[in-house]
Amino acid sequence: MVENTIKFLLNNEAVKIENLDPNTTILQYLREELFKSGTKEGCASGDCGACTVVLAELDPEKAGQLTYKSINSCITFVGNLHGKQLITVEDLKDGAKLHHAQQTIVDNHGSQCGFCTPGFVMSSFALHKHNQKPNRDEVLEALAGNLCRCTGYRSIIEAAMTSSEANQDDSFAKHYQQTLVALTELDKLPKPILNGNGNTYIAPQNIYELATELTNEPKSTLVAGGTDLALSVTQNLAVIKKLVYVGNVAELNTIEETESEIVIGSALPYSDFIDTLHHYYPDLGNMIERIGAKQVRNTGTLGGNIGNASPIGDMPPALIALGATMTLHLNGTERTILVEDFFLDYKKTVLQTSEFIKSITIPKPIAGQTLKLYKISKRLDDDISAVLAAFFIEQIPTDKGQKITNVRLAFGGMAGIPKRGPTAEAALLGKHLTKESVTQAKAALANDFQPMTDVRASDKYRMTVAQNLIEKCYLELQSTHTREVIETRVVNY
């Protein structure tokens, strides 16, 4: 029997939500329903981190273990709590004793006005749950999604870097088995439904239930991390009549490797596949670290980034350059297309009514292939691209140098959809990678795109940057090739 409730743990207390509008965010629920004001609203768009909370859930890869993830509660719908443990800043203190993540902020004078402090504390808490002695780079990654306007970051970073090895036995460690048992029992429940204010949330548990739901009600809105969709509610005050959450669909939350491919489920969060992609394509792993912040990567998904069909989405140009494919599912029938064929026009795709993205398949690299990625934005972390360039180049050595046998130049931010530059590609294909061929490709790019001017960049800026990135790629490849030749000569000397 399907219950009209969302069930989860609030710290160690079993909680159920009934008759609440599913457009409600976790932040709104905490502050307006439970009157827990420790979690703050700074931006309502997932940018500042003041709203950070932590979700603990069963680790899908390690039976009998929990995983702790920081998320932005301001852009996460309350239905996503089902089957998880919600931890807020009020829950950290063990009796009269501050948690390590709180005490180190005090000891290092890491707070002034204090508005951002709860978010920093929760991000640090999540980090130390998996890494009790983080280095500076690991701390910077964990805190990149938290902004402070008055304290300055040095003291906050030093606080988060303080080892927690001597403070392992916090209240969550003491209740670990109890939490594990409770979440295991919640995991056995049927798919949850939440109705409130005439709106509905439902979370299918397998691909059959999802396909049936969309067939019966094709106007339903799919939600995974909601890192973009939720902004329509929090910023534009939209009301979504029916939310269908795909985060519980088992078949969409997998990652598989074959000898030649990586297959990623459309609802798998970035944080669960970034390491795999970084191993095969370092530039791609580095770029994903700049997609939002840790909180966004813990919930945002590859399927959402593609399905949103934004011309400035970061992943589509990279996938297009790699020749990646995607599998679409419609009521038991599946088809596979190139990612580059998915986009038709601004916010328009080939998806049919009731069809959804099942998975994305990325070819593994072979000898002679290179992927170079360049994201141009106003700040390094947690920002939207003005231009994103993705270059896939395959070369073979000849007596005259490196000859290009395959090339795909894909761009985001240069048109109404992410797309390739065929004229620029033609200027390179079959030629040696030289200054002359690169100059021709730069000139040819002007025939491929007519970029627009908006708040992020002018049309001239976009074109100039895109052209210069082709030259940047050439210079980097030349440097790499020269270094390899020198290293080979040294080895063979």
N, C-alpha and C positions, 0 to 999 in steps of 0.2 A: 504494500500500500504506500503510495506517495504522499508524504506529509507536506503541508503548506508551511514549512518552517526551515530556517537556516540554523544549524547546530554547530557550535564550536566551543573552544575553551577560551575564556577571558582570564589570562594568567592560569590559575588552576581551577577556576570555577566553570562548571558546565553551563552554557548559556544557549538559549534559543530565541530566535527573532521571528515574530509573527506579525502579519498585517502592517508591514512597513514598506513604503514605496521603494522598489528596487533601484530607483535612480539615486537613492541616498548613498553618499560616500561613507567610507569608514570614519573619516574625520568628522563628518556631520553626526554620525551615530554616536561617536565617543563624546562629543561636546554637547550635543543637543538632546540626546536621549539618555545618556549615562552621566552627564555633567562632569565628565573627566576632562579638565581643562589643561592638563599638562601638555598634551599634544597641540601644537599651534598651527594656525593657518597664516601663511605668509604670502602665497601667490595663487593658490588654487589651480596650479598648472604643472606641478611636479618639478619646479625649477629650483626652489630655495632650500628644501629639505627640512624646514621647521616642523613639518607634519610627519616626520619619519617614525614609523613603528616597525616592529619585527614580527614576522610570521614564522612559527615553527610548524613543520609538517613532516610526515614520514618520508625518509630518504628513499626514492625509488630504486637507487642503485645499491644501497646497503641495508639489507633487512635488519630490523631491530634497532635502527638508528634514526635520529632526527636531524633535520637540516634547518638552519636559522637564516632567514633572509630579511634584509631591510627593504621596506617598500614605502612609497609615497601614499599615505592614507588619503590625501586630498583628491587623488584621481583613481582610487580603487573602490569599486562598488561593493557594498556591504555583502552581497551574495557570495563574493569570492572568499569570504571567511569560512564557508562551510567545510567542516572536517579538519580545520587547522587550529592552532593555538595563537591567539593574539596577545602580544606583549607590548605594554606601553611603559612610559617612563615612570608612572606611579607604581608599577609592579616590581621594579628592580630592587628596591630597598628590602633587606632581610631583617625584619624587626626594626631596631633602631640603627642598624648598620647600613651605611651607604654601599651600593654596589661598587665594585672596582671601577667601572666606567664612569661613575659619578664622582667617586673620591679623587680620582686622578685629575679631574677638571678642577676640583677645589684646590688640590695641592699645587697645581701648576698655574693657578690664577687664570683659568681659561674662560671666565665668564664676566661680562660687565652688565649690560642691560638684562641678559638672561633669556631673551625671547627665542634665540636660535639654539640655546643650550640643550633642551630636551632632544632635538633632532640630532645634534652631534653626539650626545650620549648614546642614543639608540643605534646610530651607525657604528660607533665604537664597540658597543655591546655585541652587535652581530658579527663584527670582525673578530673579536676575541673569542667568540664561541667556536670559531674554526681555526684560529691562529693566535695562540697565547703570547707569542713574542714576535709581532709583526715588525718589518723594517719600514723605513720611511716611504718607499715607493708603494708598499701595500697599504699603508695608512692613507697616503694621498689618494689612492684609488678609492678607498672606502669612504673618504670624506669629501670627494670631489663634488657630490651633489648637495652639499650643505654649505650655505652661505652665511657669513658673519659680517655685520656692518660696523662693529665697534671694537671688538676685543683684539682683532688681529689673529692670524692663524698660527703663529709660532707656538704659543702656549697650548693651543688646542691640539696641535700635531704632537707636541711633546707628551701631552697627557695620553693620547691614543697609543703612542709608542711604548708607554710604560708597560713592562711585562706583567701579565696576569697569572703567571705560573704558580705564584704563591697564593692565589685567590681562586682556586679551581672550584671550591666547594660552595658555590652560591646557591640560592634557593632553587634555581632551575636544575642544577645538578642533583640536589637532594630529592627533587620530585621527578627526576628523569623517567624512571620506570613507570611511575604513576601516569605521567603524561603520555608515555609511549602506549600504554594499555588503553587509555582513554581515546587517543587518536586512532588506534587500531579498530576500536569498536565503532567510532564514527565513520571510518572508512568502509564499513560493511553496510551502511545505510543505503537505501535506494536514492536515485537522483533527487536532489532537493528542488523545491519550488517555493517561490516567495511572491505573494500577491499583496499589493497595497496601493491605494489611491487609483485603482483602475489599471495599474501597470503590473507586468509579470516578469519574473526572472526564473529561468530553468537551466539546469546544468546536466545535459546528457552524459552518460558514462561510457558510451561506445559509439562507434561510427554509424551503426545501424540506427540507434536512437536519434543521433544528430540528423541523419539524412531524412528520417521519418518526420522529425519536428519541422524541418525546413520545407518538406514537401507539403505538409499539412498547413503550415503558416509561412509562406514564402516571404512575407514582408517583415519577418523577425530580423532583429539586428544582432549579428554575431559580435561577441566580445571575448577577448583573451586577456591581455594585460590591461587593456583600456587606456593605455598611456596617451593615446590621441583621441579616442572616442569620448572619453570622460570629459575632455575640454568642452565638448559641445554642450554638456550639462552644466559644468562649473563656470564656464566663461560666457556661453551664449544662452544659458537658461533653457536649453532644449529639454523636452520630455520624451524619453524613449518608451514606447508602449510595451515592447517585449524584447527582453535581453536573453539571448541564448549563449551561455558561457561554455566555451570549448576547452577550458583548462582541465576539465576532468575526463575528456575523451581520450581513452588509453592510446588508441592508434595514432593520435595526433601529437603525442608527447614522447616520441621515440627518436633515437639517433642510431643509425646503423652504418657500418662500413663494409664495402666489398673491396675486392682487389683494386678496382679502378674508380669507385665512387663513394660519396658520402651522402646519405639520405637523411634529411632532417624533417621531423614532423612539424607541421605548420604552427602548432600551439606550444612548442617547446621554447621556454625562455632563453634569451641570449646567454645568460650566465651558465646554462647547461651545455652549450655547444661551442662557446668561444675558444676554449682550449684546443679543441679538435681542429677548428679552422686555423687557429694560429700556428699549429704544428705544420700544416701543409702550405698555408699561405700567410706568412708573417705580417705582410701589409694589411691583410684582411682582419687578422686578429687585433692589430693595433688600431685599425679604423673602428672596429666594433666597440673598443674601449672609449671611443668618443661619441658613441650613440647614447645620448642622455647620460645619466650617472648610474652608479651601482644600483640604486633603487629602481631605476627605469629598466636596466638590463635584467633585473631579477624578475620582472613581470612581462616586459615587452617581448614580442615574438616575431619570428621571421615572416610567418604568414600574415600577421597584421601589418608589417612594414610594406609588404608587397601589395596586399589587398586594399590598403588605404589609397593606393594609386596616386600618391603625391609626387609631383615632379621633382621634389627636393628630398625624397626618401633616400637614405644613404645606401641601403643594401641593393636595390634594383640595378644601379649601374655596375656594381661589382659582379652581380650574378649574370648580367647580360654579357659582360666582358669575358666571363669564364665559360660562356655557352651553357649555363645551367638550365635545367628543365624543371617543370612543376607538374604534379599530378593533381587533377581536378576530379571531384567526386559529385555525382548527381544520382541520388536514389539507387545506389547499387552499381551504377555504371561509371567507369573511370576513363579519362583520357589524359594524355601527356603532351605538353606543348613546351616550346622554348619560353623562358621568362620574357625575352624581348617581344614575343608575340602576344603577351598578356595585355599590354597597354594599347588602347585604341586612340584615346584623346584625353584631355584633362579630366581626371576622375572617372573615366570610362574604361571598362575592361571587357574581356571576352566572356566573363562569367555569365552563365545563363541563370534564369530564375531557379532558386533553390540549390544552385551549385556552390561548392565551397572548395577551398584549397586544402588538399590532404597533406602533401609533402613537397619538398624541394630537393632536387638531386644535383649535386655539385661534382664535376669530374675532378679526380685527383691529378696533380701535375705530373708531367713526364719530363725527361731530360730536354733541355733547350727551351722550355716554356717559362715565362716570367709574368707575374701579375704585379703591377704598380698602381697604388691608390693614393689619391691626393684629395683631402677635404679642406676646402677654403671656407672659413667661418670667422666671425668677429672675435670669438674667444676660443681657446683650445678645447675646453671641455664643455659638455652639456649645452651645445648650441646647434642651431640649424644651419645647414650648408647654404652658402651663396652659390658655390659651384662644387660638384664632386666629379672628379675624373677617374675613370678606371681603364687601365690599359693592359691588355693581354697581348703579348708578343711572343711568337715562336720563331726561333732562329736556328740556322745551321751554319757551321763554320765553313768558309771557303778560302781560297788563297788570296782573295781580295777583302776578307773580313767577314763579319756576320751578315748572312743573308736572311731576310724576313720571309718566312714561308706561310705564316698565318698571323693575322692581326685583327683585333677588335678594340676599337676606341669608343667607350661608352661614357655618357655624361648625364649628370643630374643638374637641374637648375638652369639648363640652357634651352629648354623647350617646355611645352605643356605636358610632356611625358618624358621619362628617362629613355634615352635612345642612343643609337650609334651614329658615328660620323662617317658614312660610307665613302664620301669623296676624299676625306683625309686618309682613310684606310687604303684606298686605291693608290694614293700617292706614295705609300710605303710598301705595299705588298709586292713581293718579288724583287725588291731592291735591297741593296746593302744599307745598313743603318749608318748613315753619314750625315754630316751637317747639311749637305745639299738636299737630301731626301726629307729631312726633318723640316727644313725651310719650306719645301713644297707642301708638306702636310699641313703646316701652320696656315699657309695661304689658302689651301683647299678647305680648311675648316669653316671659313667664312661662307662657303656655299652650302654647308650642312645645317647651320643654325642661324636663327635670328632671335637671340635672347631678349627677354623683356627687362624693363626697369621696374624695380620695386624697392621696398624699404631696406632690403638686404644688399642690393648692388644695382648699378646701372647696366644697361645693355653693353656699353663699350667696355666697362670693367670686366664683365663676365667673358666677353669674347677675348679680350687681351689676356686675361688670366688663363683661360682654357688653351689658347695658343701657346703661351709660355710654359704651361705644364707639359706639353708635348716635348718641348726642348729640355725641360727639367728631367723628364724620363730618359731622354737620349743621353744626357750628361751623366746621369746616375748609372745607366747601363754601361756606358763607356768606362766609367770609373771601376765598376765591378769587373768588367772583362779585363781591363788592364791589370787589376790586382790579381785576378786568377792566373793570368799569363806569368806575372812576376813570381807568384807562389809556385807555379809549376816548374819554372826554370830553377828556382832555389832547390826544390825537391829533387830535380833531375841532375843537379850540378855534381 
